């Protein structure tokens, strides 16, 4: 079981993601913005940061960049409808972050999360 920090500003999407990940056996702590998620990340360790890119207060790329400064071994996955933004070299997104483009099926999300967590 992994500890996952989820940052997603869409309430319905966040609820579905939490439910799917918890059913897969993971512990999920979720926030509706990057700033609050970052605050929690500074308090305790997580196995994976799962974050939307476009969010209020602090976007997912900034959250991921700051998170990787706190924990360089933290796995990062972006969920976004704006994959080109994350792939842009000028975005300063962590280079080894995984990107899952919306729309996706919840089974696909769980499979990709599990794959990323098992990677060395």
N, C-alpha and C positions, 0 to 999 in steps of 0.2 A: 504494500500500500504506500502510495506516495502522497506527500503534502503538496497541494497545488494552490497557488495564489492566482485567482481569476480577477481580471479587471475588464469589465464590459459595461458600457453605459446603457445599453438596451435592456430594459428590465426583463422582458419576455425571453430574449436570447440568453441572458444570464441565468434565469431560472431553469431553462432547458439544459444548459451546459452543466450546471451544478448537479441536476438530477442524473444526467447520463454518466458523469464522472463518478458520482457517489455509488451508483449502481455497479460500476466497474471496480469498485473497491477502494477508491481514492478518497482522501480527506480534502475537502475544498473549502477555502476561505475566500469569499467573494466581496468585491467592491464595485461601485458604479462609476468610479473615476480613478485616474492614475495617481493623484496626490495621496488619497487615503490608502491605496494599495501600497505605495512606496513607504508610507509611515509604518504600516504593519510589517513590511519586509525588513525594515530597520530593527524591528523588535524581536523577530524570530526567524529561523531558517525554513526554507521551502525547497522542494525538489524541482519544481517547475513553475515558471511564470507563464501564464496563458493570458494574453492581453489583446484587446482590440487596438487598432492603431488610432483611429479618430475618436477622441474622447475629450470632455471638458477638463479644465484645470491643468492636466498634464497628459500629453498624448502618449500612446503606447511605445513609441520609439524612444522618447525621453525616459519613460519609466524603465524600459529595458536597458537603456544605456546606464542609468543610475544603479539599477539592480545588479548589473554585471560588475560594477565597481565595488559594490558591497560583497558580492559572492561571485567570483569569476567562474565557478563551477556550476552555477545555476543554469538549468536548461530553460530555454526561452522559445515560446511559440506564439506567433502572431496569428490572430484570426481577423480577417479583414476583407472588405470588398474592394480595397485599394492596394492590391499586391504590388503594383508598379511603384508605389511610394516607398514601400519597405525595401524593395529591391534596388532602389536608387542608391548608388554609392555615396552620394552626398548627404544621405539621411542620417549617417552615423549610427545606424542600427547595428547591433552585434552581428558579426559576420556569420556565425554558425547558428543563428536563429532559424527556426523552421517557420514556414509561412503556409497557412491553410486558408485558401480563398473561399469567401462566402459566395454562393450558398454551398453548404456541405451537409451531409447526412450525419446524425449524431454517432452512428456506428463508425463512420470514417474518422471523426474526431477522436473517439476513444482509441481506435486502432493507431492513429498517428501519435497520440499522446503516449501510448504504451511503447511504441517503437522508439520514440525519442528518449523515454526514461530508461530503456534497456541499452541504449547506445553508450559506449564507453566514454 
